Amino acid sequence: MDKKNALRAGAVAAGTTLMMLLLSSPALALTPDDGDDPGPGLSVIQTVGLYVVAPLALFALIAGLVMVLDKSKKQS
């Protein structure tokens, strides 16, 4: 792909993303619907654990298993 096509593709992708962001409506999360039954909120510690610590731990577990179970020959 030459430079002109790459620039065109980047411009189209950026323009499309910008239009999607500008034309999207708000989520209206402050207006509860009939039948909504929200549970208790998460504390800061629970939020950090769920969205930061748990993915990092899962990544470390998978990476560790891949390294331990690697059957390829070691180059010396």
Backbone as CSV, one residue per row, in Angstrom:
resi,resn,N_x,N_y,N_z,CA_x,CA_y,CA_z,C_x,C_y,C_z
1,MET,0.855,-1.159,0.000,0.000,0.000,0.000,0.906,1.229,0.000
2,ASP,0.686,2.128,-0.933,1.531,3.306,-0.980,1.071,4.361,0.026
3,LYS,1.843,5.413,0.118,1.602,6.430,1.137,0.267,7.147,0.933
4,LYS,-0.113,7.359,-0.330,-1.365,8.068,-0.618,-2.581,7.258,-0.164
5,ASN,-2.560,5.952,-0.431,-3.670,5.096,-0.012,-3.729,4.964,1.505
6,ALA,-2.581,4.883,2.156,-2.557,4.797,3.613,-3.108,6.072,4.236
7,LEU,-2.750,7.221,3.670,-3.266,8.498,4.167,-4.771,8.588,3.966
8,ARG,-5.240,8.135,2.813,-6.676,8.151,2.534,-7.424,7.229,3.503
9,ALA,-6.891,6.042,3.734,-7.533,5.095,4.651,-7.561,5.645,6.072
10,GLY,-6.493,6.283,6.498,-6.461,6.878,7.824,-7.452,8.016,7.960
11,ALA,-7.568,8.828,6.912,-8.520,9.940,6.943,-9.957,9.427,6.996
12,VAL,-10.246,8.393,6.237,-11.597,7.825,6.246,-11.911,7.223,7.620
13,ALA,-10.971,6.501,8.194,-11.187,5.898,9.511,-11.374,6.970,10.578
14,ALA,-10.544,8.009,10.544,-10.665,9.086,11.530,-11.978,9.838,11.347
15,GLY,-12.348,10.111,10.110,-13.606,10.811,9.845,-14.809,10.003,10.280
16,THR,-14.778,8.717,10.002,-15.887,7.851,10.401,-16.017,7.794,11.920
17,THR,-14.892,7.661,12.598,-14.912,7.623,14.061,-15.433,8.936,14.633
18,LEU,-14.980,10.048,14.084,-15.425,11.349,14.564,-16.925,11.533,14.346
19,MET,-17.433,11.140,13.182,-18.868,11.277,12.904,-19.693,10.376,13.833
20,MET,-19.209,9.180,14.094,-19.929,8.292,15.002,-19.999,8.896,16.403
21,LEU,-18.905,9.498,16.855,-18.895,10.112,18.178,-19.799,11.338,18.239
22,LEU,-19.809,12.131,17.185,-20.613,13.349,17.186,-22.100,13.071,17.042
23,LEU,-22.453,12.027,16.300,-23.856,11.755,16.031,-24.495,10.795,17.028
24,SER,-23.689,10.210,17.899,-24.273,9.275,18.858,-24.994,10.040,19.959
25,SER,-26.099,9.492,20.386,-26.873,10.155,21.427,-26.383,9.700,22.801
26,PRO,-26.652,10.475,23.844,-26.224,10.063,25.180,-26.964,8.812,25.635
27,ALA,-26.386,8.130,26.578,-26.936,6.852,27.020,-28.199,7.005,27.866
28,LEU,-28.460,8.188,28.376,-29.624,8.427,29.228,-29.651,7.476,30.422
29,ALA,-28.502,7.263,31.011,-28.413,6.325,32.123,-29.020,6.889,33.403
30,LEU,-29.258,8.194,33.442,-29.813,8.788,34.658,-31.315,8.592,34.769
31,THR,-31.958,8.217,33.658,-33.405,8.007,33.672,-33.677,6.509,33.784
32,PRO,-34.114,6.029,34.936,-34.358,4.588,35.066,-35.594,4.164,34.277
33,ASP,-35.518,3.010,33.670,-36.642,2.433,32.947,-37.471,1.588,33.901
34,ASP,-38.688,1.251,33.466,-39.518,0.345,34.255,-38.842,-1.012,34.323
35,GLY,-38.795,-1.576,35.488,-38.197,-2.897,35.661,-36.724,-2.860,36.001
36,ASP,-36.114,-1.687,36.009,-34.705,-1.609,36.396,-34.560,-1.964,37.866
37,ASP,-33.570,-2.761,38.161,-33.296,-3.136,39.541,-31.787,-3.108,39.749
38,PRO,-31.208,-1.904,39.842,-29.753,-1.832,39.976,-29.284,-2.381,41.313
39,GLY,-28.194,-3.079,41.270,-27.632,-3.623,42.490,-26.806,-2.581,43.209
40,PRO,-26.194,-2.966,44.306,-25.348,-2.011,45.035,-24.111,-1.672,44.204
41,GLY,-23.615,-0.455,44.353,-22.435,-0.023,43.609,-21.176,-0.687,44.123
42,LEU,-20.117,-0.584,43.320,-18.825,-1.134,43.706,-18.006,-0.061,44.407
43,SER,-17.211,-0.479,45.369,-16.288,0.464,46.006,-15.091,0.682,45.074
44,VAL,-14.246,1.629,45.425,-13.065,1.912,44.610,-12.149,0.696,44.565
45,ILE,-11.964,0.034,45.686,-11.096,-1.148,45.745,-11.658,-2.257,44.856
46,GLN,-12.961,-2.477,44.915,-13.579,-3.513,44.093,-13.463,-3.177,42.604
47,THR,-13.641,-1.908,42.257,-13.539,-1.500,40.859,-12.132,-1.695,40.328
48,VAL,-11.144,-1.266,41.096,-9.744,-1.436,40.675,-9.406,-2.918,40.578
49,GLY,-9.868,-3.701,41.529,-9.607,-5.137,41.478,-10.235,-5.795,40.264
50,LEU,-11.451,-5.398,39.930,-12.163,-6.019,38.815,-11.611,-5.606,37.463
51,TYR,-11.284,-4.335,37.300,-10.898,-3.823,35.981,-9.406,-3.641,35.785
52,VAL,-8.592,-3.776,36.827,-7.148,-3.635,36.675,-6.419,-4.897,37.131
53,VAL,-6.641,-5.301,38.374,-5.886,-6.418,38.945,-6.271,-7.747,38.296
54,ALA,-7.564,-8.000,38.127,-7.996,-9.279,37.550,-7.479,-9.485,36.124
55,PRO,-7.572,-8.494,35.211,-7.000,-8.711,33.869,-5.492,-8.906,33.883
56,LEU,-4.779,-8.136,34.738,-3.325,-8.323,34.816,-2.968,-9.704,35.353
57,ALA,-3.710,-10.176,36.331,-3.458,-11.509,36.879,-3.755,-12.590,35.832
58,LEU,-4.836,-12.414,35.093,-5.171,-13.378,34.042,-4.100,-13.391,32.958
59,PHE,-3.614,-12.203,32.566,-2.543,-12.119,31.577,-1.282,-12.819,32.090
60,ALA,-0.916,-12.566,33.347,0.278,-13.191,33.920,0.124,-14.708,33.988
61,LEU,-1.074,-15.180,34.332,-1.316,-16.621,34.385,-1.158,-17.262,33.014
62,ILE,-1.765,-16.654,31.998,-1.677,-17.209,30.645,-0.234,-17.159,30.140
63,ALA,0.451,-16.038,30.362,1.850,-15.928,29.921,2.730,-16.946,30.642
64,GLY,2.496,-17.136,31.928,3.268,-18.126,32.681,3.028,-19.537,32.184
65,LEU,1.772,-19.872,31.907,1.472,-21.205,31.380,2.105,-21.425,30.016
66,VAL,2.100,-20.404,29.177,2.724,-20.536,27.860,4.220,-20.757,28.009
67,MET,4.862,-20.030,28.911,6.313,-20.186,29.082,6.657,-21.539,29.688
68,VAL,5.871,-21.996,30.645,6.164,-23.269,31.300,5.898,-24.440,30.366
69,LEU,4.823,-24.363,29.605,4.438,-25.477,28.748,5.025,-25.402,27.349
70,ASP,5.959,-24.486,27.126,6.599,-24.332,25.824,7.440,-25.564,25.512
71,LYS,7.144,-26.211,24.417,7.839,-27.454,24.047,8.950,-27.233,23.030
72,SER,9.166,-26.008,22.599,10.189,-25.777,21.580,11.581,-25.979,22.181
73,LYS,12.533,-26.249,21.312,13.903,-26.463,21.752,14.527,-25.129,22.122
74,LYS,15.298,-25.134,23.198,15.997,-23.927,23.625,17.255,-23.761,22.780
75,GLN,17.509,-22.525,22.316,18.726,-22.272,21.569,19.832,-21.923,22.548
76,SER,21.018,-22.561,22.387,22.106,-22.257,23.304,23.308,-21.741,22.566
